[in-house]
Amino acid sequence: KLCGYLNKLGIKGPIKTWKSRWFFYDENKCHLLYYRTAQDVNPLGTIDLSSASLDCKLENGEGIFEIRTPNRVFTLKAISKQAMMYWLQQLQMRRWEFCNAQTRFPVGSSQLVNEPLLGRTSRYVVDSEDFLPPVKTPTEAVGLKAASLPVPQTSTALQNISLKHPWTEIQNTVYNICGSKQLWGNNGNVFNFEEFQEHPENLDEEQETEMEAGCAGAYYCSVIEPRLNWARKAKWRNSGSPSLAEELHQKRSPVDKVGVLQQQVLTLTEEVKSQKELVKLLHKALEAAQQEKRVSSMYLTAAEDKDRLELVRHKVRQIADLTSHLEALEKEKKELEQTLTLRESHIQELKDHVQLLMEKNHAKQQVIMALTEQMARELSDPLHETNTITVETLYKQQEEIEHLKDDIDAYKTQNQFLNSEIHQVTRLWTGVAENEKALLMKCACLQAQNCKMESKYLMVLRKLQEAVPLLPSSHAELVRNLIQEALQWDVKEGAEEGLNLNLVSEHDEYGFMTVPEYEVEDWKLLAKIQALEIKSNNLRSQEVVEKPLRDRWNSVGELSPSAELKSLIRSGIPVEHRRRVWGWIVSRHCSHPPDHYQRLLRQSESTEHPACRQIELDLPRTLTNNKHFSSPTSPLIPKLRRVLLAFSWHNPTIGYCQGLNRLAAIALLVLEDEESAFWCLVHIVENLMPADYYSNTLITSQVDQRVFKDFLSEKLPRLTAHFEQYRIDVSLITFNWFLVAFVDSLVSDILLRVWDAFLYEGIKVIFRYALAIFKYNEEEILRIHDNVEIYQYLRFFTRMIVDGRKLMNIAFNDLNPFPMKLLKNRRTMHREEMETELCELEQIKAAYVKEREEQGP
């Protein structure tokens, strides 16, 4: 058992006093209970060690240490430095064992959770010895033997009594006075404290104030009656084990017994004195109650109402007199406080003056001593004087060295203990962090499984939806209700019910809707399935892929072109780094003349551009699935208007082309600053895309569609043959992909990863991802054998791509090699063919017009 006497620092207003308390460690709750004596049955308070830290400061004094809980700080003092270190080391070890026992998971839990805790308790002693060697048990101050030693005395009888817990004091006093087996049995010692009611934690009996007589009487009148069963509870303990007193009594010698009995006599005498003080307080309360009773009796026995009225008036006069007297006392109290304040300030001034005089006197004495020593040296033998001074100096230096050695030893011990405390607390925190990380991983897996199961459920509903015309009317109605419920289920409703597994939010980090709104019921269900699949993939790859990738990006300092950076950008830029990286890419390829953008804005304000009307028509149709552009009053709409107008003046050859609004909108969402978005648009149109890509004829865009068909036939010959069989022109689908770089075609997460690589590498990335999209869905397309169904599938199949990592791997690994030189050669060849075809078309057109003119009307 860890128990023994310690002095506890108590506070009574401005007064701080040390009180002797018997401390006992409860290993079941990791609480340190304290009593007034070892023979008391009820504790005065408890200290929760499970969340406490231990500290010892050399400047506080020998044997003094602190226990810091979240609520308060307990200052304790042991009888010696060895006892203090023993208490600190034992409390450390008990706290470690309790915390390890509490943080263990039950059998069958995840291995990731249990693994960090294995073998911790067995490693505690070895790790502790590295910092602080085990302290030998001071048997004279700690343990059961210490209970038989005399209780440490205080200067007055009432100094060690807790007036804040009078009932506990009475219980313990009666137990110590009676102490017989008939009343208490053999189990009345402190070590069976579990049988008693628990006291509120962290009670501070040293903060009580003097109780008034009336308050004391009211208190005992209210608490004595509920305590009538106390004696019965005491008798119930008779069946317990032998008491500590009897166990110690058998081991004592006659001399020890006499000493203990004398000590008990002194203790009981002091207890009687303290109880007399309490009895006086009770007498005063009783007299006040009796006086009140007599007045009430006179009021009740009065014969007429006049007599009663007179009694009431008399009471009112008494109350008025007491009130006026109280006001006078309050006024006098304030005057005395003011006087006291003035006197204290005057005393402080006098103290300062005295201190100044003492310092002057000390300085004068030093001067006198120095002059005296100088004169003595001059008058006496120089050699003898030097020897005398040398001996005295050596003696003083030896004393100082001894003091310094003691201080060094003390600081070493303090440092060893603090290192041990820091090491243990750090390991506890590390264990908790590991457990939390394992639980978060487990929670992510559960969330991913939940999203997967819900998507499968919705997929089943979709299959049933397709079969509704074949089902009976009752079954068809049930399927419709289930689909309606699945579409209306919201994450917020799940959160209100306490379900926090489905975390499909309404919008992502950039404001894109995670579940797009479609008018067709079949598409609505597909959109929700897609959102759940994306969430499931993201959760599964969070720890395995996303976290290491984010760590790699965090380690990137100054950006510079390299193969490693290219690989990182292809893997995707995290949200927190995307704005910085995009800005760096744009600034590398575009020189920013000062105030160029502002001049373009002033020009657009002063002169209306011919494309202004078309820009206003396209603004409401820009990124309708994004909350930042869904409303005409959205703050990004005016920024987008200014960016497009500035570009139309910056590049008059193109002016404005449908599709530029979506490119500029994506740049605004990521870069946030409209001038940065303007230069990003300039970089895309003038650097990344070939010339004439956004001209009136869109000739280069059409050339790229023929180049793409060539690559499609080479990389995916089976799919190309399938399209030729059913006469599918893929350019009807892919033309818009190239024109706006997949905006409004791919989900936002995958779209922004495509843009990351597109801004860094150029249009070749668009070809790679366009081929990868068909490769991703190749088997699904080959299973469709109808021209109309293929076109319907190609309209939305890009929205069903949920695994961005798989798509990226296809684009940059499975489709290799993909040389840029080959792309340029194919583009040159098809451009010549297209220009030849356009010339022939113009000739045919001119011949037709001429023929019509010759025929006349």
C-alpha positions in Angstrom: 0.0 0.0 0.0 1.2 3.5 -0.9 0.3 5.6 2.2 1.9 8.0 4.7 1.9 11.4 6.3 2.5 14.5 4.2 2.1 18.2 4.9 -0.5 19.9 2.7 -0.4 23.6 2.0 -3.7 25.1 2.9 -5.0 28.6 2.3 -7.3 30.6 4.6 -7.7 33.9 2.8 -4.3 35.6 2.7 -2.9 33.1 5.2 -1.0 30.0 4.1 -0.5 27.2 6.5 0.9 23.6 6.4 -1.5 21.0 7.7 -0.6 17.4 8.3 -2.6 14.9 6.4 -2.6 11.1 6.0 -2.5 10.2 2.2 -3.6 6.9 0.8 -3.5 5.8 -2.9 -6.6 4.2 -4.4 -5.3 2.0 -7.2 -8.9 1.2 -8.5 -9.5 4.9 -9.4 -6.0 6.3 -9.5 -7.0 8.8 -6.8 -4.9 10.0 -3.9 -7.2 10.3 -0.8 -6.2 12.4 2.2 -7.4 12.2 5.8 -6.5 14.1 9.0 -5.1 11.0 10.7 -4.5 7.4 9.7 -7.3 6.3 12.0 -10.0 8.4 10.2 -12.6 6.6 8.3 -13.8 9.3 5.9 -11.4 11.2 3.6 -11.4 15.0 3.5 -10.8 15.1 -0.2 -9.2 13.4 -3.2 -6.7 14.1 -6.0 -7.2 12.6 -9.4 -3.8 11.5 -10.7 -5.0 10.1 -14.0 -4.8 13.5 -15.7 -2.3 15.1 -13.3 1.3 16.0 -13.7 4.0 16.0 -11.1 6.7 18.6 -10.5 9.3 19.5 -7.9 11.1 22.8 -7.8 14.3 23.3 -5.8 13.5 26.9 -5.0 10.3 25.8 -3.1 12.3 24.1 -0.4 13.4 20.7 0.6 10.8 17.9 0.3 8.2 20.2 -1.4 6.5 19.0 -4.6 3.4 19.8 -6.6 0.6 17.7 -8.1 -1.0 19.7 -11.0 -4.6 18.7 -12.0 -6.7 20.4 -14.6 -8.6 22.2 -11.8 -6.0 23.2 -9.2 -2.5 22.7 -7.9 -1.8 20.7 -4.7 1.4 21.6 -2.8 2.7 18.8 -0.6 5.8 18.5 1.7 7.5 15.3 2.7 9.7 14.9 5.8 12.8 14.5 3.7 14.2 14.6 0.1 14.3 10.8 -0.1 10.6 10.6 1.0 9.7 13.2 -1.6 11.5 11.3 -4.5 9.9 8.1 -3.3 6.4 9.6 -3.4 7.0 11.1 -6.9 8.4 7.9 -8.4 5.7 5.7 -7.0 2.9 8.1 -8.1 4.5 8.1 -11.6 4.5 4.4 -11.7 0.9 4.0 -10.5 -0.3 6.6 -12.9 1.5 4.8 -15.8 -0.1 1.4 -14.9 -3.6 2.9 -14.5 -3.4 4.8 -17.9 -2.1 1.7 -19.7 -4.9 -0.3 -18.2 -7.5 2.3 -19.2 -6.3 2.7 -22.8 -6.2 -1.0 -23.7 -8.8 -2.1 -26.2 -10.9 -5.3 -25.6 -9.9 -8.6 -27.2 -10.8 -8.7 -30.8 -10.2 -5.1 -31.5 -8.2 -3.9 -34.5 -4.6 -4.9 -34.5 -3.7 -1.4 -35.5 -5.2 -0.2 -32.2 -3.7 -2.8 -29.9 -0.2 -3.0 -31.3 1.1 0.4 -29.9 0.2 -0.7 -26.3 1.9 -4.1 -26.2 4.6 -4.4 -23.7 4.4 -0.9 -22.3 4.1 -1.8 -18.7 7.0 -4.1 -18.8 9.2 -1.4 -20.3 8.3 1.2 -17.7 10.9 0.2 -15.1 13.7 -0.1 -17.6 12.9 3.3 -19.2 12.5 5.0 -15.8 15.9 3.7 -14.6 17.5 5.5 -17.5 16.4 8.8 -15.9 16.0 8.2 -12.2 17.2 5.2 -10.3 14.6 3.5 -8.0 14.5 5.3 -4.6 14.7 3.1 -1.5 11.4 3.0 0.5 11.6 5.2 3.6 9.8 2.9 6.0 9.8 5.5 8.7 7.6 7.9 6.6 5.7 5.7 4.1 3.7 2.5 4.4 1.6 0.7 7.1 4.3 1.1 9.7 4.0 4.9 9.4 0.4 4.7 10.7 1.6 3.7 14.1 3.9 6.6 14.4 2.8 9.8 16.3 0.8 12.2 14.3 2.8 15.3 13.3 1.8 18.1 15.8 0.7 21.6 15.0 1.0 24.8 17.0 -2.7 25.0 18.0 -5.5 22.4 18.4 -7.8 23.9 15.8 -5.1 24.5 13.2 -5.2 21.0 11.9 -9.0 20.7 11.9 -11.1 21.2 8.7 -14.1 23.4 9.5 -15.3 23.0 5.9 -16.2 19.3 6.7 -17.7 19.4 10.2 -19.7 16.2 9.8 -16.6 14.3 8.6 -14.6 15.6 11.5 -17.4 14.5 14.0 -17.5 11.1 12.4 -13.8 10.6 12.6 -13.6 12.0 16.1 -16.4 9.8 17.5 -14.7 6.8 15.8 -11.4 7.7 17.5 -13.0 8.3 20.9 -15.1 5.2 20.9 -13.0 2.9 18.8 -14.6 -0.2 20.3 -15.5 -3.4 18.4 -19.1 -3.2 19.6 -19.7 0.0 17.7 -17.3 -0.3 14.8 -16.3 -3.9 14.6 -12.9 -4.9 13.4 -13.0 -3.2 10.0 -13.0 0.5 10.8 -9.7 1.4 9.4 -8.9 3.7 6.5 -7.9 1.0 4.1 -11.5 -0.2 3.5 -12.6 3.2 2.3 -14.6 1.7 -0.6 -17.5 1.0 1.8 -18.1 4.7 2.4 -19.8 7.2 0.2 -17.4 9.0 -2.1 -16.8 12.7 -1.4 -16.7 15.3 -4.1 -13.3 15.5 -5.8 -10.7 18.1 -5.0 -12.4 19.6 -1.9 -10.2 22.2 -0.3 -10.8 22.2 3.4 -8.2 24.9 3.8 -10.4 27.5 2.1 -13.2 27.6 4.7 -14.0 30.7 6.6 -15.3 31.2 10.2 -18.9 30.2 10.5 -21.5 32.4 12.2 -23.4 31.0 15.1 -26.7 31.1 13.3 -25.3 29.5 10.2 -23.8 26.7 12.2 -27.1 26.0 13.9 -29.0 26.0 10.7 -26.4 23.7 9.1 -26.6 21.1 11.9 -30.3 21.2 12.0 -30.4 20.4 8.3 -27.8 17.6 8.2 -28.1 15.7 11.6 -31.4 14.1 10.8 -30.3 12.5 7.4 -27.3 11.0 9.3 -29.2 8.9 11.8 -28.3 5.7 10.0 -24.6 6.3 10.5 -24.4 4.0 13.6 -26.2 1.3 11.7 -23.7 1.6 8.9 -20.9 1.3 11.4 -22.4 -1.9 12.9 -22.7 -3.4 9.4 -18.9 -3.3 9.2 -18.4 -5.9 12.0 -18.0 -8.7 9.5 -14.8 -7.2 8.0 -11.2 -8.2 8.3 -9.0 -7.4 11.3 -8.3 -3.7 11.6 -5.0 -2.0 11.1 -4.8 -1.0 14.8 -5.0 -4.7 15.9 -2.4 -5.8 13.4 0.0 -3.1 14.5 -0.8 -3.8 18.2 0.5 -7.3 18.0 3.9 -6.2 16.8 4.5 -3.4 19.4 6.7 -3.6 22.5 5.4 -2.4 25.9 7.4 0.8 25.6 6.0 1.5 22.1 2.5 0.8 23.5 2.9 3.3 26.3 4.2 5.9 23.8 1.3 5.3 21.5 -1.2 5.5 24.3 0.3 8.7 25.5 0.1 10.1 22.0 -3.5 9.0 21.8 -4.3 10.7 25.1 -2.8 13.9 23.8 -4.7 13.5 20.5 -8.0 12.9 22.2 -7.4 15.9 24.6 -7.0 18.1 21.5 -10.0 16.5 19.9 -12.1 17.3 23.1 -10.9 20.9 22.9 -11.9 21.2 19.3 -15.3 19.6 20.0 -15.9 22.0 22.9 -15.5 24.8 20.4 -18.1 23.2 18.2 -20.4 22.7 21.1 -20.1 26.4 21.9 -21.2 27.3 18.4 -24.1 24.9 18.7 -25.2 26.5 22.0 -25.2 29.9 20.4 -27.3 28.6 17.6 -29.7 26.9 20.1 -30.1 30.1 22.1 -30.9 32.1 19.0 -33.5 29.4 18.0 -35.0 29.4 21.5 -35.3 33.2 21.4 -37.0 33.0 18.0 -39.3 30.3 19.4 -40.4 32.5 22.4 -41.2 35.4 20.1 -43.3 33.2 17.9 -45.1 31.7 20.9 -46.0 35.2 22.1 -47.3 36.1 18.7 -49.4 32.9 18.6 -50.8 33.3 22.1 -51.7 37.0 21.8 -55.5 37.4 22.5 -56.2 40.2 20.1 -55.1 41.4 16.8 -53.8 44.7 18.4 -51.3 42.7 20.5 -50.2 40.8 17.5 -49.9 44.0 15.5 -47.8 45.5 18.3 -45.5 42.5 18.2 -45.1 42.9 14.5 -44.4 46.6 14.8 -41.8 45.8 17.5 -40.1 43.3 15.2 -40.2 45.9 12.4 -38.6 48.4 14.7 -36.0 45.9 15.6 -35.3 45.2 12.0 -35.0 48.9 11.2 -32.6 49.3 14.2 -30.5 46.4 13.1 -30.5 47.7 9.5 -29.3 51.1 10.6 -26.8 49.5 12.9 -25.6 47.3 10.0 -25.2 50.4 7.7 -23.3 52.2 10.4 -21.0 49.1 10.8 -20.5 48.9 7.0 -19.6 52.6 6.9 -17.2 52.2 9.8 -15.8 49.1 8.1 -15.1 51.1 4.9 -13.5 53.9 7.0 -11.3 51.4 8.7 -10.4 49.8 5.4 -9.4 53.2 4.1 -7.4 53.9 7.2 -5.8 50.5 6.9 -4.9 51.2 3.3 -3.3 54.5 4.2 -1.4 53.0 7.1 -0.2 50.1 4.9 1.1 52.6 2.3 2.7 54.6 5.1 4.3 51.5 6.5 5.5 50.5 3.0 7.1 54.0 2.7 8.8 53.6 6.1 10.0 50.1 5.1 11.5 51.5 1.9 13.1 54.3 3.8 14.5 51.9 6.4 15.8 49.6 3.6 17.5 52.6 2.0 19.1 53.6 5.3 20.2 50.0 5.9 21.8 49.9 2.4 23.6 53.1 3.1 24.7 51.8 6.5 25.9 48.6 4.9 27.8 50.5 2.3 29.4 52.7 4.9 30.4 49.6 7.0 32.0 48.0 3.9 34.0 51.2 3.3 35.0 51.2 7.0 36.0 47.6 6.9 38.0 48.1 3.7 39.8 51.0 5.2 40.4 49.1 8.5 41.8 46.1 6.6 44.0 48.4 4.6 45.4 50.1 7.7 45.9 46.8 9.4 47.9 45.5 6.4 50.0 48.6 6.4 50.7 48.4 10.2 51.2 44.7 10.6 53.6 42.2 9.1 52.9 41.8 5.4 53.7 38.1 5.3 51.6 37.2 8.4 48.7 39.2 7.2 48.8 37.6 3.8 48.7 34.1 5.3 45.8 35.1 7.6 43.8 36.4 4.7 44.6 33.4 2.6 43.4 30.9 5.3 40.2 32.8 5.8 39.6 33.0 2.0 40.3 29.3 1.6 37.8 28.5 4.4 35.1 30.6 2.8 35.8 29.2 -0.6 35.5 25.6 0.8 32.2 26.5 2.3 30.9 27.9 -0.9 32.1 24.9 -2.8 30.3 22.6 -0.4 27.1 24.6 -0.9 27.5 24.6 -4.6 28.0 20.8 -4.6 24.8 20.4 -2.6 23.0 22.6 -5.1 24.4 20.6 -8.0 23.2 17.3 -6.5 19.8 18.8 -5.8 19.5 20.1 -9.4 20.7 16.8 -10.8 18.0 15.0 -8.9 15.4 17.5 -10.0 16.5 17.2 -13.6 16.4 13.4 -13.5 12.9 13.4 -12.2 11.7 16.0 -14.6 13.2 14.1 -17.5 11.4 11.0 -16.3 8.2 12.9 -16.0 8.5 14.4 -19.5 9.5 11.0 -21.0 6.5 9.3 -19.4 4.0 12.0 -20.3 5.3 12.0 -23.9 5.0 8.3 -24.2 1.4 8.5 -22.9 0.6 11.2 -25.4 2.3 9.2 -28.2 0.2 6.2 -27.3 -3.0 8.2 -27.3 -2.0 9.7 -30.7 -1.3 6.3 -32.1 -4.6 5.0 -30.9 -6.4 8.0 -32.3 -4.7 7.6 -35.7 -5.7 3.9 -35.7 -9.3 4.7 -34.9 -9.4 7.4 -37.6 -8.1 4.9 -40.1 -10.6 2.4 -39.0 -13.3 5.0 -39.2 -12.2 5.9 -42.7 -12.5 2.3 -43.7 -15.9 2.0 -42.2 -17.0 5.2 -44.0 -15.7 3.9 -47.3 -17.5 0.6 -46.8 -20.7 2.5 -45.9 -20.4 4.6 -49.1 -19.8 1.4 -51.1 -22.8 -0.3 -49.6 -25.0 2.7 -50.2 -23.9 3.0 -53.8 -24.6 -0.7 -54.4 -28.0 -0.2 -52.8 -28.7 2.7 -55.2 -27.4 0.6 -58.1 -29.9 -2.1 -57.2 -32.7 0.6 -57.1 -31.6 1.8 -60.6 -31.8 -1.7 -62.0 -35.3 -2.0 -60.4 -36.2 1.4 -61.9 -35.3 0.1 -65.4 -37.6 -2.9 -64.8 -40.5 -0.9 -63.4 -42.7 -1.3 -66.5 -42.5 -5.1 -66.0 -43.4 -5.0 -62.3 -46.9 -5.2 -60.8 -48.3 -1.8 -59.8 -47.8 -2.3 -56.1 -44.2 -3.3 -56.5 -43.6 -0.5 -59.0 -45.0 2.0 -56.5 -42.7 0.6 -53.8 -39.7 1.0 -56.0 -40.6 4.6 -56.8 -41.0 5.4 -53.1 -37.6 3.8 -52.3 -35.9 5.8 -55.0 -37.6 9.0 -53.8 -36.4 8.4 -50.3 -32.9 7.6 -51.5 -32.7 10.9 -53.5 -34.2 13.0 -50.7 -31.9 11.6 -47.9 -29.5 14.3 -46.9 -26.3 14.3 -44.9 -27.7 16.8 -42.5 -30.6 14.5 -41.6 -28.1 11.8 -40.9 -26.1 14.1 -38.7 -29.2 15.0 -36.6 -29.9 11.3 -36.0 -26.3 10.8 -34.8 -25.1 9.0 -37.9 -21.7 10.4 -39.0 -20.5 7.7 -41.5 -21.9 9.1 -44.7 -19.9 12.3 -45.3 -21.0 13.2 -48.8 -21.2 17.0 -48.5 -23.3 19.1 -50.8 -20.3 21.0 -52.3 -16.6 20.3 -52.5 -13.7 22.7 -51.6 -14.2 24.8 -54.8 -18.0 25.0 -54.6 -18.9 22.2 -57.2 -21.9 20.2 -56.3 -21.0 16.6 -55.4 -24.4 15.4 -56.5 -25.4 17.3 -59.7 -29.0 18.1 -60.1 -30.6 16.4 -63.2 -34.2 16.6 -64.3 -34.3 12.9 -65.4 -34.9 10.6 -62.4 -32.5 8.0 -63.8 -29.7 10.5 -64.0 -30.4 11.7 -60.5 -29.8 8.2 -59.2 -26.7 7.8 -61.2 -25.3 11.1 -59.9 -25.8 10.1 -56.3 -24.2 6.7 -57.0 -21.2 8.5 -58.6 -20.8 10.8 -55.6 -20.8 7.9 -53.1 -18.3 6.0 -55.3 -16.0 9.0 -55.4 -16.2 9.4 -51.6 -15.5 5.7 -51.1 -12.4 5.9 -53.3 -11.2 9.0 -51.6 -11.5 7.5 -48.1 -9.7 4.3 -49.1 -6.8 6.2 -50.7 -6.6 8.9 -48.0 -3.9 7.2 -45.8 -2.3 5.1 -48.5 -1.9 7.6 -51.4 -3.1 11.1 -50.5 -1.2 11.5 -47.2 2.2 10.5 -48.6 1.6 12.7 -51.6 0.7 15.6 -49.4 3.8 15.0 -47.3 5.9 15.1 -50.5 4.3 18.4 -51.5 4.9 19.9 -48.1 8.6 19.1 -48.4 8.8 21.0 -51.8 10.4 24.4 -51.2 11.1 26.7 -54.1 9.6 25.5 -57.3 11.8 24.8 -60.3 11.3 22.6 -63.4 12.4 19.0 -62.9 11.3 15.5 -63.5 10.3 15.1 -59.9 8.1 18.1 -60.0 6.5 16.8 -63.3 5.7 13.5 -61.6 4.2 15.3 -58.6 2.0 17.5 -60.7 0.8 14.5 -62.7 -0.2 12.9 -59.4 -2.3 15.9 -58.5 -1.7 19.1 -56.5 -3.2 19.2 -53.0 -5.8 22.0 -52.5 -3.5 24.0 -50.2 -0.7 24.1 -52.8 -2.7 24.4 -56.0 -3.0 28.2 -56.1 0.7 28.7 -55.5 1.8 26.1 -58.2 -0.7 27.4 -60.8 0.5 31.0 -60.2 4.1 29.9 -60.6 3.3 28.0 -63.9 1.5 31.0 -65.4 4.2 33.5 -64.3 6.9 31.4 -66.0 5.3 31.7 -69.4 3.6 35.1 -69.3 5.3 38.4 -68.7 3.1 40.7 -66.7 3.5 44.3 -67.9 2.7 46.7 -65.1 -0.9 48.0 -65.0 -1.7 46.2 -68.3 -4.8 44.5 -66.9 -6.0 47.8 -65.3 -5.6 49.6 -68.6 -7.7 46.9 -70.4 -10.4 47.3 -67.7 -10.5 51.1 -68.2 -10.7 50.6 -72.0 -13.6 48.1 -71.6 -15.4 50.7 -69.4 -15.0 53.5 -71.8 -15.6 51.6 -75.0 -18.1 48.7 -75.5 -16.6 45.7 -77.2 -18.5 43.9 -80.0 -18.4 40.7 -77.9 -19.9 42.3 -74.9 -23.4 41.1 -75.7 -22.3 37.5 -76.2 -20.3 37.6 -72.9 -23.4 38.7 -71.0 -25.4 35.9 -72.6 -22.8 33.3 -71.6 -22.3 34.4 -68.0 -25.5 32.8 -66.5 -24.6 29.6 -68.4 -21.1 29.3 -66.8 -20.5 26.4 -64.3 -24.2 26.1 -63.3 -23.2 23.2 -60.9 -20.9 25.5 -58.9 -22.4 27.6 -56.1 -20.1 30.6 -56.9 -21.6 31.0 -60.4 -25.1 29.6 -59.9 -26.7 33.0 -59.1 -26.5 36.3 -61.0 -25.6 37.9 -57.7 -22.6 35.7 -57.0 -19.5 37.7 -56.2 -17.4 35.9 -58.9 -19.8 36.8 -61.8 -18.6 40.5 -62.0 -15.0 39.3 -61.8 -15.6 36.8 -64.6 -17.2 39.6 -66.7 -14.1 41.8 -66.2 -11.7 39.0 -67.1 -13.5 38.2 -70.3 -13.8 41.8 -71.4 -10.1 42.5 -70.7 -9.1 39.4 -72.7 -11.3 40.5 -75.7 -9.4 43.8 -75.8 -6.0 42.1 -75.1 -6.4 39.6 -78.0 -8.6 41.4 -80.7 -7.9 38.6 -83.2 -10.0 36.2 -81.1 -12.0 38.7 -79.1 -14.3 36.2 -77.4 -15.2 32.6 -78.2 -17.8 30.5 -76.5 -15.9 28.2 -74.1 -13.5 30.9 -72.8 -16.0 31.7 -70.1 -15.6 28.3 -68.6 -11.7 28.4 -68.8 -11.7 31.7 -67.0 -14.1 30.5 -64.4 -11.9 27.6 -63.4 -8.9 29.9 -63.2 -10.9 32.3 -60.9 -12.0 29.4 -58.6 -8.4 28.3 -58.0 -6.4 31.5 -58.3 -9.1 33.7 -56.6 -7.5 36.9 -57.9 -9.0 38.1 -61.2 -5.8 39.5 -62.6 -4.1 36.1 -62.0 -7.1 34.4 -63.7 -6.7 36.8 -66.7 -3.1 35.8 -67.2 -4.0 32.1 -66.8 -6.5 32.5 -69.6 -3.9 34.2 -71.7 -1.4 31.4 -71.0 -4.0 28.7 -72.1 -5.1 30.5 -75.3 -1.8 31.9 -76.5 0.8 29.4 -75.2 -0.8 26.0 -74.6 -3.3 25.9 -77.4 -2.3 26.1 -81.1 -3.1 29.2 -83.1 -6.6 29.5 -84.6 -8.0 27.1 -81.9 -10.6 29.7 -80.8 -10.9 31.6 -84.2 -14.2 32.0 -86.1 -13.5 28.9 -88.2 -12.1 26.7 -85.3 -10.0 25.0 -87.9 -7.3 23.8 -85.5 -9.9 22.4 -83.2 -11.3 20.4 -86.1 -7.8 19.2 -87.0 -7.2 17.9 -83.5 -10.4 15.8 -83.7 -8.9 14.0 -86.8 -5.6 13.6 -85.0 -7.5 12.1 -82.0 -9.3 9.6 -84.2 -6.0 8.4 -85.5 -4.6 7.9 -82.0 -7.9 6.2 -81.0 -7.6 3.7 -83.8 -4.0 3.0 -82.9 -4.4 2.7 -79.1 -7.9 1.2 -79.0 -8.5 -0.7 -82.2 -11.4 -2.8 -80.9 -13.3 0.3 -79.7 -12.7 2.1 -83.0 -14.1 -0.9 -85.0 -17.1 -0.9 -82.7 -17.7 2.8 -83.4 -17.3 2.3 -87.2 -19.7 -0.7 -87.1 -22.5 1.5 -85.5 -21.4 4.7 -87.4 -20.5 6.6 -84.2 -18.7 9.9 -84.8 -16.8 10.5 -81.6 -15.9 14.1 -82.5 -19.5 15.0 -81.6 -18.6 14.1 -78.0 -14.9 14.9 -77.8 -14.9 18.3 -79.6 -16.1 20.1 -76.5 -13.5 18.2 -74.4 -10.7 19.8 -76.3 -12.2 23.2 -76.6 -12.8 23.7 -72.8 -10.3 21.2 -71.4 -12.9 18.8 -70.0 -14.8 21.5 -68.0 -18.4 20.4 -67.3 -17.4 16.9 -68.5 -15.4 15.4 -65.6 -16.1 15.6 -61.9 -14.3 18.5 -60.2 -11.7 16.4 -58.3 -10.5 14.6 -61.5 -11.0 17.8 -63.6 -8.6 19.8 -61.5 -6.0 17.0 -61.6 -6.2 17.1 -65.4 -5.7 20.8 -65.3 -2.7 20.5 -63.1 -0.9 18.5 -65.7 -2.4 20.5 -68.6 -1.1 23.8 -67.4 2.4 22.4 -66.9 2.7 20.2 -70.0 0.3 21.5 -72.6 -2.4 20.1 -74.9 -0.8 16.7 -75.1 -2.3 16.0 -71.7 -5.8 16.5 -73.2 -5.1 13.8 -75.8 -3.8 11.5 -73.1 -6.8 11.9 -70.9 -9.3 11.7 -73.8 -7.9 8.3 -74.8 -7.7 7.2 -71.1 -11.5 8.0 -70.7 -12.4 5.7 -73.6 -9.9 3.1 -72.3 -11.5 3.3 -68.8 -15.0 2.6 -70.2 -14.0 0.4 -73.1 -15.6 -2.8 -71.9 -18.8 -1.1 -71.0 -19.1 0.6 -74.4 -18.4 -2.7 -76.2 -21.4 -4.3 -74.5 -23.8 -1.8 -76.0 -25.0 -2.8 -79.5 -27.3 0.0 -80.4 -26.4 3.3 -82.1 -28.8 5.5 -80.0 -27.9 3.8 -76.7 -24.2 4.3 -77.5 -24.8 8.1 -78.0 -26.8 8.3 -74.9 -24.1 6.5 -72.9 -21.4 8.8 -74.3 -23.3 11.9 -73.2 -22.8 11.2 -69.5 -20.2 8.4 -69.2 -17.4 10.8 -68.2 -19.5 11.6 -65.1 -19.4 8.0 -64.0 -15.6 7.9 -63.7 -14.9 7.8 -60.0 -11.3 6.5 -59.7 -9.1 9.4 -60.6 -5.9 7.4 -59.7 -6.8 4.6 -62.2 -7.6 7.2 -64.9 -4.2 8.9 -64.3 -2.4 5.6 -64.5 -4.0 4.8 -67.8 -3.2 8.3 -69.2 0.5 8.4 -68.3 1.5 4.7 -68.2 -0.8 2.5 -70.3 -0.8 4.8 -73.3 2.9 5.2 -73.6 4.8 6.0 -75.8 3.1 9.3 -76.8 5.7 11.5 -78.4 4.9 15.2 -79.0 6.7 15.1 -82.3 4.2 12.5 -83.6 1.4 14.7 -82.5 2.8 17.7 -84.4 3.4 15.7 -87.5 -0.2 14.4 -87.5 -1.6 17.8 -86.9 0.4 19.3 -89.9 -0.8 16.5 -92.2 -4.4 16.8 -91.3 -4.3 20.6 -91.4 -3.1 20.4 -95.0 -5.9 17.9 -95.8 -8.5 20.1 -94.2 -7.3 23.3 -95.9 -7.4 21.4 -99.3 -11.0 20.3 -98.5 -12.0 23.8 -97.5 -10.6 25.2 -100.8 -12.5 22.6 -102.8 -15.6 23.4 -100.8 -15.2 27.0 -101.5 -14.8 26.3 -105.2 -17.9 24.2 -105.3 -19.8 26.9 -103.4 -18.6 29.6 -105.9 -19.5 27.4 -108.9 -22.9 26.8 -107.4 -23.5 30.5 -106.8 -22.4 31.3 -110.3 -24.6 28.7 -111.8 -27.6 30.0 -109.9 -26.9 33.5 -111.1 -26.7 32.3 -114.8 -30.0 30.5 -114.5 -31.6 33.7 -113.3 -34.7 34.0 -111.3 
